[in-house]
Amino acid sequence: MAQKKLYAGAKLRETRTRLGLTQRAFAEKLGVSLPYLNQMENNNRPVSTGVVLALAQEFGFDVTELSSGDAERMVTDMREALADPVFVDGAPPLADLRLAASNAPALARAFLKLHSSYKQSTERLASLDAALGRDDSPARPSPWEEVRDFFHYCDNYIDSIDRAAEHFAAPNGQPSDAVAAAIEVLESQGIHIRYNSENVRDFDKDRGILSLCARTSKATQSFQILHQLALLTQGDLLDATLDFARFHTEDARKIARIGLANYFAGAALMPYTAFLSAAQETRHDLEMLSDRFGASMEQVGHRLSTLQRAGAKGIPFYFVRVDQAGTITKRHSSTRLQFARYGGACPLWNVHRAFETPGRFLRQLAETPDGVRYLSIARDVSKPSGSFHAPVRRYAIGLGCEVSHASDLVYADDLDIKKPSAYEPIGISCRICERKNCHQRSVPPLERALSIDPNKRGTLPYAIE
């Protein structure tokens, strides 16, 4: 079988720019001519095997990153955006979208931002809210969406913060009690911890008191202590990362600071090297990892989706959290599976069934319309508030990877991954899903013609051609 050609021009340009090299200097180090490098950077030629080896030898580059990047994410995002009814003539061919994502990623991102701005404007008008109706400022993505996209296109891995957290939790290469160390640092700064807050976390800077809610779990309390430590001791690092992101609004910057502090807390609670080793040793058993690191299963699942350090990558996972209405409240993916930017997840996905079986892991072999197969696990993670009158927050988490990694997961035991009929069909969202006979379809696919016969009714009131 012929090897698939690798076109990675945008990634080559990004690498050269990050190294601060001219095209001529970069070409010399790779052992190719200047015109040849120019053709590779513009995707007129594939990246040769010699260049791949030179990248690894000269720069220690993780060559697997050449085939990952943002292209697949942007293709998925563009397909979903182009499924909007405003595009009455339908979406361009998939091959054109892939070319745009590979050859002109900046243009693809600009298109996605433009469509997001359009949706924001449309939603403001539809709301009939007088105050918003008087807002004459240019439409932009909401701060929450802007921050979500920042983490989305970073593969949910922030190297500088991850390494800083690991250095704090394992200063000599051996993991220590990060929470105890954090408490010691806080106390050295005159900050004392109290367990008397109605809020999950409440920091009084003037009095030097960090108040935590006694009704929350030990894992939550530990996470919040490390979060506050990040805000107090990692300010320069957080600011440098925020400056790099160039958020449009101060609200987005504030939200991102919280997200980065959360990232530090998770990475300190579960230091990269030690956690990756434990994940491999336990075959990614969430319960064992939760017990070993004093973290919740949600925190463990989220951390597994971040193990994308160059040269020491873990299994590419997706992680998602949904509420009872099916709304996605957290989404991260290092896999080819991407989530709908608008609306809920596919109803055929096992994460929705987790609410029906509290306290149990559900396993699912699933196949997306592009033919990629996944092993998915789901479980409810209800969060009681500690009193009879307080509401219970109910969520379900989903974690999964491509089935080629199934042997490394304890959850694959006893599953017949070679049996085609064992795989359930799932999609991203109905508007871009190409399946013709899905009994759970809510709206027609925008890229397919419909045949409507008033004298015939099948599963759907129309047939997809």
VOPAGU-2260 file (C-alpha; in pm, 1 decimal, decimal comma):
REM VOPAGU-2260
SITE   aa  ch    i         X         Y         Z
SITE  MET   A    0       0,0       0,0       0,0
SITE  ALA   A    1     140,8     343,1     -92,0
SITE  GLN   A    2     226,1     569,7     198,2
SITE  LYS   A    3      -2,9     870,9     232,9
SITE  LYS   A    4     170,8    1195,1     137,8
SITE  LEU   A    5     215,7    1442,1     419,6
SITE  TYR   A    6     128,4    1804,9     347,1
SITE  ALA   A    7     210,2    2022,7     649,1
SITE  GLY   A    8     305,9    2361,5     511,2
SITE  ALA   A    9     136,7    2563,7     782,8
SITE  LYS   A   10     307,8    2358,0    1053,7
SITE  LEU   A   11     648,5    2402,5     886,2
SITE  ARG   A   12     600,8    2780,3     868,0
SITE  GLU   A   13     485,4    2788,1    1229,8
SITE  THR   A   14     793,1    2587,6    1338,6
SITE  ARG   A   15    1032,9    2810,4    1144,2
SITE  THR   A   16     873,4    3126,4    1282,8
SITE  ARG   A   17     889,2    2993,7    1637,9
SITE  LEU   A   18    1261,2    2919,0    1591,8
SITE  GLY   A   19    1321,5    3268,2    1453,2
SITE  LEU   A   20    1483,4    3140,5    1131,9
SITE  THR   A   21    1468,3    3277,6     779,3
SITE  GLN   A   22    1361,0    3045,9     500,8
SITE  ARG   A   23    1721,4    3024,8     379,8
SITE  ALA   A   24    1861,4    2932,7     723,5
SITE  PHE   A   25    1581,6    2682,9     784,2
SITE  ALA   A   26    1639,2    2520,9     443,7
SITE  GLU   A   27    2011,4    2484,0     514,9
SITE  LYS   A   28    1947,4    2311,5     846,6
SITE  LEU   A   29    1696,3    2075,1     681,8
SITE  GLY   A   30    1935,3    2001,0     394,9
SITE  VAL   A   31    1701,8    2117,7     116,9
SITE  SER   A   32    1706,0    2399,9    -133,7
SITE  LEU   A   33    1527,8    2727,8     -69,7
SITE  PRO   A   34    1275,5    2673,6    -355,0
SITE  TYR   A   35    1200,0    2321,5    -225,7
SITE  LEU   A   36    1129,5    2454,3     125,6
SITE  ASN   A   37     911,3    2728,2     -20,7
SITE  GLN   A   38     709,0    2469,3    -213,1
SITE  MET   A   39     664,4    2255,1     101,7
SITE  GLU   A   40     554,8    2555,1     308,4
SITE  ASN   A   41     293,8    2637,1      45,3
SITE  ASN   A   42     176,5    2273,4      22,3
SITE  ASN   A   43     287,0    2246,9    -338,6
SITE  ARG   A   44     501,6    1950,7    -234,9
SITE  PRO   A   45     464,1    1700,0      47,8
SITE  VAL   A   46     708,9    1695,9     336,9
SITE  SER   A   47     979,4    1446,0     245,5
SITE  THR   A   48    1111,3    1171,1     472,2
SITE  GLY   A   49    1449,2    1345,5     481,7
SITE  VAL   A   50    1290,6    1664,2     611,4
SITE  VAL   A   51    1097,8    1471,0     876,8
SITE  LEU   A   52    1422,8    1310,6     998,3
SITE  ALA   A   53    1606,1    1644,4     990,7
SITE  LEU   A   54    1332,4    1806,9    1201,1
SITE  ALA   A   55    1376,1    1535,2    1462,2
SITE  GLN   A   56    1755,8    1538,7    1457,6
SITE  GLU   A   57    1821,2    1913,6    1430,2
SITE  PHE   A   58    1543,4    2047,4    1652,0
SITE  GLY   A   59    1418,8    1749,0    1856,3
SITE  PHE   A   60    1082,3    1806,0    1688,7
SITE  ASP   A   61     799,2    1561,2    1764,6
SITE  VAL   A   62     719,3    1471,1    1406,2
SITE  THR   A   63     376,3    1337,0    1500,1
SITE  GLU   A   64     273,3    1700,5    1538,0
SITE  LEU   A   65     308,0    1747,6    1161,6
SITE  SER   A   66      -3,9    1543,6    1098,5
SITE  SER   A   67    -203,5    1678,1    1393,1
SITE  GLY   A   68    -222,8    2056,1    1426,6
SITE  ASP   A   69    -539,5    2252,4    1374,5
SITE  ALA   A   70    -642,8    2138,3    1026,5
SITE  GLU   A   71    -889,9    1864,7    1124,0
SITE  ARG   A   72   -1045,6    2083,4    1391,8
SITE  MET   A   73   -1091,3    2368,3    1148,8
SITE  VAL   A   74   -1241,7    2139,6     883,7
SITE  THR   A   75   -1498,4    2014,7    1136,4
SITE  ASP   A   76   -1572,6    2368,2    1256,3
SITE  MET   A   77   -1609,1    2500,0     901,0
SITE  ARG   A   78   -1842,0    2215,1     801,2
SITE  GLU   A   79   -2064,8    2292,9    1096,2
SITE  ALA   A   80   -2058,5    2667,1    1028,4
SITE  LEU   A   81   -2139,5    2608,9     659,6
SITE  ALA   A   82   -2436,4    2394,2     761,0
SITE  ASP   A   83   -2600,2    2715,7     882,4
SITE  PRO   A   84   -2916,1    2785,0     675,1
SITE  VAL   A   85   -2769,8    3123,1     576,6
SITE  PHE   A   86   -2550,6    2935,5     327,6
SITE  VAL   A   87   -2836,0    2846,0      95,2
SITE  ASP   A   88   -2612,3    2709,0    -180,6
SITE  GLY   A   89   -2461,5    2443,4      44,1
SITE  ALA   A   90   -2108,1    2382,9     162,7
SITE  PRO   A   91   -1800,7    2358,1     -61,8
SITE  PRO   A   92   -1661,8    2008,4    -118,6
SITE  LEU   A   93   -1477,8    1855,0     174,9
SITE  ALA   A   94   -1154,1    1858,3     -26,7
SITE  ASP   A   95   -1178,5    2237,9     -61,1
SITE  LEU   A   96   -1225,7    2278,7     312,9
SITE  ARG   A   97    -919,3    2065,8     380,6
SITE  LEU   A   98    -715,7    2272,3     137,9
SITE  ALA   A   99    -827,4    2593,1     309,1
SITE  ALA   A  100    -744,2    2457,5     654,9
SITE  SER   A  101    -400,4    2338,6     541,2
SITE  ASN   A  102    -297,1    2617,7     303,8
SITE  ALA   A  103    -472,7    2918,1     454,5
SITE  PRO   A  104    -536,0    2851,1     825,6
SITE  ALA   A  105    -549,6    3223,4     905,4
SITE  LEU   A  106    -824,7    3271,6     648,0
SITE  ALA   A  107   -1013,3    2968,5     785,9
SITE  ARG   A  108    -996,3    3111,0    1138,7
SITE  ALA   A  109   -1113,8    3449,9    1010,8
SITE  PHE   A  110   -1413,3    3281,1     846,9
SITE  LEU   A  111   -1499,6    3100,1    1171,3
SITE  LYS   A  112   -1474,8    3425,3    1368,1
SITE  LEU   A  113   -1694,4    3599,6    1112,2
SITE  HIS   A  114   -1959,1    3328,4    1133,8
SITE  SER   A  115   -1945,4    3333,7    1513,2
SITE  SER   A  116   -1994,5    3711,2    1505,1
SITE  TYR   A  117   -2291,0    3667,7    1270,8
SITE  LYS   A  118   -2452,0    3419,5    1509,3
SITE  GLN   A  119   -2396,3    3654,1    1799,8
SITE  SER   A  120   -2571,8    3934,5    1612,1
SITE  THR   A  121   -2859,0    3708,5    1510,1
SITE  GLU   A  122   -2911,1    3584,9    1864,5
SITE  ARG   A  123   -2911,4    3941,5    1999,8
SITE  LEU   A  124   -3180,0    4041,9    1751,9
SITE  ALA   A  125   -3385,7    3731,4    1820,0
SITE  SER   A  126   -3380,2    3791,7    2194,2
SITE  LEU   A  127   -3568,5    4123,6    2154,4
SITE  ASP   A  128   -3368,4    4251,7    2448,4
SITE  ALA   A  129   -3385,9    4630,7    2439,6
SITE  ALA   A  130   -3053,6    4681,7    2610,1
SITE  LEU   A  131   -2871,7    4455,5    2369,5
SITE  GLY   A  132   -3062,6    4607,0    2083,2
SITE  ARG   A  133   -2899,1    4942,4    2160,5
SITE  ASP   A  134   -2551,7    4791,7    2156,7
SITE  ASP   A  135   -2378,3    4937,0    1851,6
SITE  SER   A  136   -2041,6    4772,8    1916,3
SITE  PRO   A  137   -1906,1    4531,9    1652,4
SITE  ALA   A  138   -2023,0    4174,7    1699,4
SITE  ARG   A  139   -1758,5    3942,9    1839,6
SITE  PRO   A  140   -1756,1    3595,9    1990,3
SITE  SER   A  141   -1865,4    3594,3    2352,1
SITE  PRO   A  142   -1577,5    3589,7    2604,8
SITE  TRP   A  143   -1664,3    3230,9    2696,1
SITE  GLU   A  144   -1646,1    3119,7    2330,9
SITE  GLU   A  145   -1319,3    3303,4    2276,3
SITE  VAL   A  146   -1157,0    3131,5    2573,6
SITE  ARG   A  147   -1300,1    2794,5    2472,0
SITE  ASP   A  148   -1148,6    2832,4    2125,7
SITE  PHE   A  149    -810,8    2928,4    2275,5
SITE  PHE   A  150    -786,9    2599,1    2464,9
SITE  HIS   A  151    -942,7    2412,7    2169,8
SITE  TYR   A  152    -665,4    2516,0    1931,1
SITE  CYS   A  153    -391,2    2454,8    2189,2
SITE  ASP   A  154    -491,3    2085,6    2204,7
SITE  ASN   A  155    -587,6    2164,6    2565,0
SITE  TYR   A  156    -216,3    2150,5    2655,5
SITE  ILE   A  157     -28,5    2460,6    2780,1
SITE  ASP   A  158     335,2    2353,1    2802,9
SITE  SER   A  159     477,9    2634,6    3016,4
SITE  ILE   A  160     206,4    2611,8    3280,4
SITE  ASP   A  161     210,2    2231,0    3278,8
SITE  ARG   A  162     584,3    2224,7    3340,8
SITE  ALA   A  163     565,9    2493,5    3610,4
SITE  ALA   A  164     298,7    2293,5    3793,4
SITE  GLU   A  165     503,0    1974,7    3762,2
SITE  HIS   A  166     812,8    2152,0    3898,1
SITE  PHE   A  167     611,0    2270,2    4197,2
SITE  ALA   A  168     458,7    1928,0    4266,6
SITE  ALA   A  169     772,2    1725,1    4187,1
SITE  PRO   A  170    1070,3    1959,1    4235,9
SITE  ASN   A  171    1324,2    1674,5    4234,1
SITE  GLY   A  172    1148,0    1460,7    3978,0
SITE  GLN   A  173     959,9    1274,1    4249,9
SITE  PRO   A  174     600,2    1369,5    4327,6
SITE  SER   A  175     542,2    1523,5    4668,9
SITE  ASP   A  176     225,4    1623,7    4850,7
SITE  ALA   A  177     140,3    1922,5    4632,6
SITE  VAL   A  178    -151,9    2030,7    4851,4
SITE  ALA   A  179      58,0    2026,5    5168,7
SITE  ALA   A  180     329,6    2220,8    4986,9
SITE  ALA   A  181      71,3    2473,0    4866,2
SITE  ILE   A  182     -64,3    2522,5    5217,8
SITE  GLU   A  183     291,8    2578,3    5343,7
SITE  VAL   A  184     353,8    2842,1    5074,6
SITE  LEU   A  185      25,2    3017,1    5151,7
SITE  GLU   A  186      95,1    3020,4    5524,2
SITE  SER   A  187     443,9    3161,0    5461,0
SITE  GLN   A  188     267,0    3453,7    5293,3
SITE  GLY   A  189      40,2    3501,9    5594,6
SITE  ILE   A  190    -260,8    3332,0    5436,7
SITE  HIS   A  191    -465,7    3092,0    5649,9
SITE  ILE   A  192    -728,2    2844,0    5536,0
SITE  ARG   A  193   -1071,3    2825,6    5691,3
SITE  TYR   A  194   -1355,9    2585,7    5609,7
SITE  ASN   A  195   -1653,1    2813,7    5670,6
SITE  SER   A  196   -1750,5    2953,9    5331,9
SITE  GLU   A  197   -2083,7    2921,6    5156,2
SITE  ASN   A  198   -1890,3    2957,9    4829,9
SITE  VAL   A  199   -1663,3    2687,7    4694,3
SITE  ARG   A  200   -1370,7    2928,4    4736,6
SITE  ASP   A  201   -1356,2    3279,5    4883,6
SITE  PHE   A  202   -1023,9    3464,1    4921,3
SITE  ASP   A  203   -1006,2    3773,5    5143,5
SITE  LYS   A  204    -678,2    3937,0    5047,3
SITE  ASP   A  205    -692,3    4208,0    5314,1
SITE  ARG   A  206    -745,2    3961,8    5599,5
SITE  GLY   A  207    -522,8    3692,4    5452,0
SITE  ILE   A  208    -792,6    3424,4    5472,9
SITE  LEU   A  209    -877,5    3162,8    5212,9
SITE  SER   A  210   -1220,9    3025,9    5295,3
SITE  LEU   A  211   -1338,2    2694,7    5148,0
SITE  CYS   A  212   -1672,9    2522,2    5167,8
SITE  ALA   A  213   -1661,5    2234,1    5416,3
SITE  ARG   A  214   -1942,3    2055,5    5230,9
SITE  THR   A  215   -1738,7    2004,0    4913,2
SITE  SER   A  216   -1529,1    1693,1    4854,6
SITE  LYS   A  217   -1165,0    1664,0    4957,4
SITE  ALA   A  218   -1067,2    1659,3    4588,9
SITE  THR   A  219   -1250,3    1987,3    4527,6
SITE  GLN   A  220   -1090,1    2150,8    4830,8
SITE  SER   A  221    -742,7    2039,7    4719,8
SITE  PHE   A  222    -805,9    2170,2    4369,4
SITE  GLN   A  223    -921,8    2509,9    4500,2
SITE  ILE   A  224    -615,7    2546,4    4724,0
SITE  LEU   A  225    -388,4    2486,0    4425,0
SITE  HIS   A  226    -598,6    2721,1    4211,8
SITE  GLN   A  227    -552,1    3003,1    4461,6
SITE  LEU   A  228    -180,6    2925,4    4482,5
SITE  ALA   A  229    -153,9    2966,8    4104,5
SITE  LEU   A  230    -325,2    3305,3    4116,2
SITE  LEU   A  231     -93,4    3425,6    4393,8
SITE  THR   A  232     242,1    3281,5    4283,6
SITE  GLN   A  233     222,1    3232,1    3906,1
SITE  GLY   A  234      99,3    3575,3    3804,1
SITE  ASP   A  235     386,0    3652,2    3562,4
SITE  LEU   A  236     347,3    3317,0    3386,3
SITE  LEU   A  237     -30,1    3354,8    3359,2
SITE  ASP   A  238       7,4    3709,6    3224,2
SITE  ALA   A  239     264,0    3600,6    2964,0
SITE  THR   A  240      29,0    3329,2    2839,7
SITE  LEU   A  241    -264,0    3571,5    2833,0
SITE  ASP   A  242     -57,3    3828,2    2641,7
SITE  PHE   A  243      27,5    3562,8    2384,0
SITE  ALA   A  244    -342,4    3476,3    2340,3
SITE  ARG   A  245    -438,9    3838,9    2262,0
SITE  PHE   A  246    -798,3    3819,6    2377,7
SITE  HIS   A  247   -1033,2    4087,1    2246,1
SITE  THR   A  248   -1194,3    4181,5    2575,7
SITE  GLU   A  249   -1094,9    4214,3    2937,7
SITE  ASP   A  250   -1375,7    3973,9    3031,1
SITE  ALA   A  251   -1222,1    3705,2    2807,9
SITE  ARG   A  252    -883,5    3765,3    2967,8
SITE  LYS   A  253   -1031,9    3727,2    3316,5
SITE  ILE   A  254   -1211,7    3406,4    3222,4
SITE  ALA   A  255    -894,0    3270,1    3064,5
SITE  ARG   A  256    -695,0    3353,3    3380,8
SITE  ILE   A  257    -935,4    3135,7    3577,7
SITE  GLY   A  258    -897,4    2862,7    3316,2
SITE  LEU   A  259    -517,9    2879,3    3332,3
SITE  ALA   A  260    -521,9    2870,5    3713,0
SITE  ASN   A  261    -747,5    2565,7    3689,0
SITE  TYR   A  262    -499,9    2412,7    3446,8
SITE  PHE   A  263    -213,8    2471,5    3693,6
SITE  ALA   A  264    -416,9    2319,3    3976,4
SITE  GLY   A  265    -495,6    2003,9    3779,0
SITE  ALA   A  266    -137,0    1968,7    3659,5
SITE  ALA   A  267      -0,9    2012,9    4012,6
SITE  LEU   A  268    -248,1    1765,7    4158,5
SITE  MET   A  269    -157,3    1518,9    3882,4
SITE  PRO   A  270     203,3    1597,6    3768,4
SITE  TYR   A  271     259,4    1511,2    3404,9
SITE  THR   A  272     536,4    1248,6    3420,2
SITE  ALA   A  273     404,8    1069,5    3727,8
SITE  PHE   A  274      45,4    1080,6    3607,5
SITE  LEU   A  275     131,1     953,8    3259,3
SITE  SER   A  276     326,8     665,6    3413,6
SITE  ALA   A  277      40,6     580,0    3650,0
SITE  ALA   A  278    -214,0     601,3    3368,0
SITE  GLN   A  279     -14,5     353,7    3162,1
SITE  GLU   A  280      42,0     125,9    3461,9
SITE  THR   A  281    -327,2     112,5    3557,2
SITE  ARG   A  282    -441,1      97,5    3193,7
SITE  HIS   A  283    -619,1     429,2    3243,4
SITE  ASP   A  284    -845,9     309,0    3523,7
SITE  LEU   A  285   -1018,5     629,2    3637,0
SITE  GLU   A  286   -1107,2     496,0    3979,9
SITE  MET   A  287    -752,1     383,7    4057,7
SITE  LEU   A  288    -606,0     711,2    3931,5
SITE  SER   A  289    -860,5     907,3    4132,4
SITE  ASP   A  290    -762,9     723,0    4448,5
SITE  ARG   A  291    -388,9     749,3    4384,5
SITE  PHE   A  292    -383,2    1123,9    4316,7
SITE  GLY   A  293    -664,5    1235,0    4546,1
SITE  ALA   A  294    -860,1    1375,3    4253,9
SITE  SER   A  295   -1217,5    1338,2    4138,5
SITE  MET   A  296   -1297,7    1120,5    3837,1
SITE  GLU   A  297   -1395,2    1433,0    3644,6
SITE  GLN   A  298   -1054,8    1585,9    3721,5
SITE  VAL   A  299    -880,8    1263,4    3616,6
SITE  GLY   A  300   -1076,3    1241,1    3290,7
SITE  HIS   A  301    -997,3    1603,0    3209,7
SITE  ARG   A  302    -627,8    1551,2    3288,4
SITE  LEU   A  303    -608,6    1248,5    3058,8
SITE  SER   A  304    -722,8    1469,6    2770,8
SITE  THR   A  305    -425,7    1705,8    2825,3
SITE  LEU   A  306    -137,7    1455,3    2796,2
SITE  GLN   A  307       0,2    1595,9    2471,7
SITE  ARG   A  308     353,9    1702,3    2567,9
SITE  ALA   A  309     595,0    1684,4    2273,6
SITE  GLY   A  310     813,1    1375,4    2302,8
SITE  ALA   A  311     605,5    1225,4    2584,2
SITE  LYS   A  312     249,9    1209,2    2456,1
SITE  GLY   A  313     -16,7     996,1    2614,3
SITE  ILE   A  314    -313,5     844,7    2435,5
SITE  PRO   A  315    -512,9    1115,1    2252,7
SITE  PHE   A  316    -843,0    1133,9    2441,1
SITE  TYR   A  317   -1151,3    1345,3    2411,5
SITE  PHE   A  318   -1323,0    1458,8    2731,0
SITE  VAL   A  319   -1671,2    1603,0    2758,3
SITE  ARG   A  320   -1919,2    1693,7    3029,8
SITE  VAL   A  321   -2291,3    1731,6    2962,6
SITE  ASP   A  322   -2586,7    1832,6    3174,9
SITE  GLN   A  323   -2924,3    1659,8    3188,4
SITE  ALA   A  324   -3055,3    1868,2    2898,1
SITE  GLY   A  325   -2773,6    1737,0    2677,6
SITE  THR   A  326   -2591,9    2070,8    2673,1
SITE  ILE   A  327   -2214,9    2036,7    2655,4
SITE  THR   A  328   -2060,1    2229,9    2946,0
SITE  LYS   A  329   -1698,0    2116,0    2897,6
SITE  ARG   A  330   -1532,8    1988,1    2581,6
SITE  HIS   A  331   -1173,5    1901,2    2500,8
SITE  SER   A  332   -1038,7    1673,8    2230,9
SITE  SER   A  333    -695,7    1553,2    2127,2
SITE  THR   A  334    -862,5    1307,4    1886,6
SITE  ARG   A  335   -1017,6    1352,4    1545,1
SITE  LEU   A  336   -1359,8    1357,1    1711,4
SITE  GLN   A  337   -1476,3    1715,7    1748,4
SITE  PHE   A  338   -1786,3    1841,5    1922,2
SITE  ALA   A  339   -2064,2    2061,1    1794,5
SITE  ARG   A  340   -1988,2    2425,6    1863,1
SITE  TYR   A  341   -2359,7    2501,7    1883,6
SITE  GLY   A  342   -2626,6    2286,4    2043,8
SITE  GLY   A  343   -2595,3    1950,5    2213,4
SITE  ALA   A  344   -2415,8    1625,8    2139,1
SITE  CYS   A  345   -2542,6    1336,5    1928,0
SITE  PRO   A  346   -2826,1    1163,5    2121,3
SITE  LEU   A  347   -2690,5     820,2    2024,4
SITE  TRP   A  348   -2377,5     882,3    2230,1
SITE  ASN   A  349   -2356,4     682,4    2554,1
SITE  VAL   A  350   -2283,2     990,4    2765,6
SITE  HIS   A  351   -2657,9    1068,1    2766,6
SITE  ARG   A  352   -2744,1     724,9    2904,7
SITE  ALA   A  353   -2512,1     768,0    3202,9
SITE  PHE   A  354   -2788,1     948,4    3394,6
SITE  GLU   A  355   -2997,6     631,1    3376,9
SITE  THR   A  356   -2730,5     418,4    3550,1
SITE  PRO   A  357   -2580,0     628,2    3832,7
SITE  GLY   A  358   -2256,7     499,8    3982,0
SITE  ARG   A  359   -2172,3     278,4    3684,2
SITE  PHE   A  360   -1938,6     308,6    3388,9
SITE  LEU   A  361   -2100,4     263,4    3049,4
SITE  ARG   A  362   -1887,9     140,2    2759,6
SITE  GLN   A  363   -1960,2     202,0    2394,0
SITE  LEU   A  364   -1793,0     109,8    2069,1
SITE  ALA   A  365   -1887,9     388,3    1831,6
SITE  GLU   A  366   -1823,7     485,3    1471,6
SITE  THR   A  367   -1848,3     836,7    1329,9
SITE  PRO   A  368   -1963,1     907,7     970,6
SITE  ASP   A  369   -1600,0     942,0     856,1
SITE  GLY   A  370   -1543,3     575,5     947,4
SITE  VAL   A  371   -1327,8     638,6    1255,1
SITE  ARG   A  372   -1403,1     403,2    1542,8
SITE  TYR   A  373   -1385,2     493,9    1911,6
SITE  LEU   A  374   -1401,0     332,4    2251,2
SITE  SER   A  375   -1612,7     559,8    2469,6
SITE  ILE   A  376   -1683,0     542,8    2841,7
SITE  ALA   A  377   -1937,4     751,0    3030,0
SITE  ARG   A  378   -2043,2     797,4    3389,5
SITE  ASP   A  379   -2262,7    1032,5    3590,5
SITE  VAL   A  380   -2083,6    1269,7    3827,7
SITE  SER   A  381   -2358,6    1411,6    4045,1
SITE  LYS   A  382   -2244,2    1684,9    4282,1
SITE  PRO   A  383   -2449,0    1704,5    4603,3
SITE  SER   A  384   -2437,8    2039,5    4781,6
SITE  GLY   A  385   -2426,5    1901,7    5134,5
SITE  SER   A  386   -2771,0    1981,1    5271,6
SITE  PHE   A  387   -3129,4    1866,6    5227,3
SITE  HIS   A  388   -3254,2    2193,0    5077,1
SITE  ALA   A  389   -2954,9    2249,5    4847,2
SITE  PRO   A  390   -2994,0    2141,7    4483,4
SITE  VAL   A  391   -2797,2    1850,0    4342,8
SITE  ARG   A  392   -2597,0    1935,1    4031,7
SITE  ARG   A  393   -2609,4    1644,1    3788,7
SITE  TYR   A  394   -2362,7    1595,4    3507,2
SITE  ALA   A  395   -2225,7    1309,2    3304,0
SITE  ILE   A  396   -1871,9    1282,9    3173,5
SITE  GLY   A  397   -1753,9    1108,6    2859,8
SITE  LEU   A  398   -1399,8     997,4    2781,8
SITE  GLY   A  399   -1283,9     817,2    2472,7
SITE  CYS   A  400   -1008,4     739,7    2225,7
SITE  GLU   A  401    -970,9     578,2    1887,0
SITE  VAL   A  402   -1015,7     204,0    1905,2
SITE  SER   A  403    -655,5     144,2    1794,4
SITE  HIS   A  404    -559,4     230,1    2156,0
SITE  ALA   A  405    -821,5       1,1    2310,6
SITE  SER   A  406    -570,9    -257,2    2437,0
SITE  ASP   A  407    -420,9      10,5    2663,5
SITE  LEU   A  408    -753,8      71,3    2839,4
SITE  VAL   A  409    -897,7    -152,4    3108,8
SITE  TYR   A  410   -1243,8     -60,1    2980,2
SITE  ALA   A  411   -1182,8    -253,3    2656,9
SITE  ASP   A  412   -1154,8    -588,2    2836,8
SITE  ASP   A  413   -1407,9    -843,1    2706,4
SITE  LEU   A  414   -1523,2    -614,9    2422,4
SITE  ASP   A  415   -1515,4    -760,2    2071,7
SITE  ILE   A  416   -1349,1    -467,2    1897,6
SITE  LYS   A  417   -1305,7    -663,8    1574,0
SITE  LYS   A  418   -1677,6    -723,1    1525,1
SITE  PRO   A  419   -1819,9    -456,7    1287,5
SITE  SER   A  420   -2173,1    -489,3    1423,7
SITE  ALA   A  421   -2048,7    -401,4    1774,4
SITE  TYR   A  422   -2004,8     -36,7    1672,4
SITE  GLU   A  423   -2294,3     205,3    1717,6
SITE  PRO   A  424   -2325,4     494,0    1471,1
SITE  ILE   A  425   -2278,2     837,4    1626,8
SITE  GLY   A  426   -2227,7    1182,1    1477,9
SITE  ILE   A  427   -2139,2    1537,6    1570,0
SITE  SER   A  428   -2462,5    1722,9    1502,7
SITE  CYS   A  429   -2760,7    1647,0    1282,9
SITE  ARG   A  430   -2697,8    1936,7    1047,1
SITE  ILE   A  431   -2364,5    1800,1     930,8
SITE  CYS   A  432   -2423,8    1428,2     986,5
SITE  GLU   A  433   -2447,3    1237,3     658,0
SITE  ARG   A  434   -2633,2     932,0     788,4
SITE  LYS   A  435   -2953,8     877,2     591,9
SITE  ASN   A  436   -3159,1     653,9     819,6
SITE  CYS   A  437   -3087,8     775,6    1172,9
SITE  HIS   A  438   -3401,3     735,6    1381,9
SITE  GLN   A  439   -3285,0    1013,2    1619,5
SITE  ARG   A  440   -3233,3    1277,5    1351,7
SITE  SER   A  441   -3379,3    1611,9    1458,2
SITE  VAL   A  442   -3316,2    1822,4    1143,7
SITE  PRO   A  443   -3219,6    1735,7     784,3
SITE  PRO   A  444   -2854,2    1750,9     679,9
SITE  LEU   A  445   -2781,1    2075,7     502,1
SITE  GLU   A  446   -2545,4    1917,6     248,9
SITE  ARG   A  447   -2798,0    1663,4     112,5
SITE  ALA   A  448   -3104,2    1700,7    -105,9
SITE  LEU   A  449   -3436,8    1582,5      33,0
SITE  SER   A  450   -3716,8    1385,8    -127,1
SITE  ILE   A  451   -4060,5    1446,6      25,5
SITE  ASP   A  452   -4348,8    1218,3     -66,4
SITE  PRO   A  453   -4681,1    1306,2     105,2
SITE  ASN   A  454   -4802,2     949,4      43,1
SITE  LYS   A  455   -4512,1     778,7     214,4
SITE  ARG   A  456   -4376,1     799,7     566,7
SITE  GLY   A  457   -4073,2     614,8     699,1
SITE  THR   A  458   -3873,6     678,5    1014,9
SITE  LEU   A  459   -3842,9    1039,7     898,9
SITE  PRO   A  460   -4101,8    1250,9     712,4
SITE  TYR   A  461   -3853,3    1285,2     426,0
SITE  ALA   A  462   -3593,1    1079,9     245,3
SITE  ILE   A  463   -3230,2    1190,2     220,0
SITE  GLU   A  464   -3085,8    1153,1    -128,1
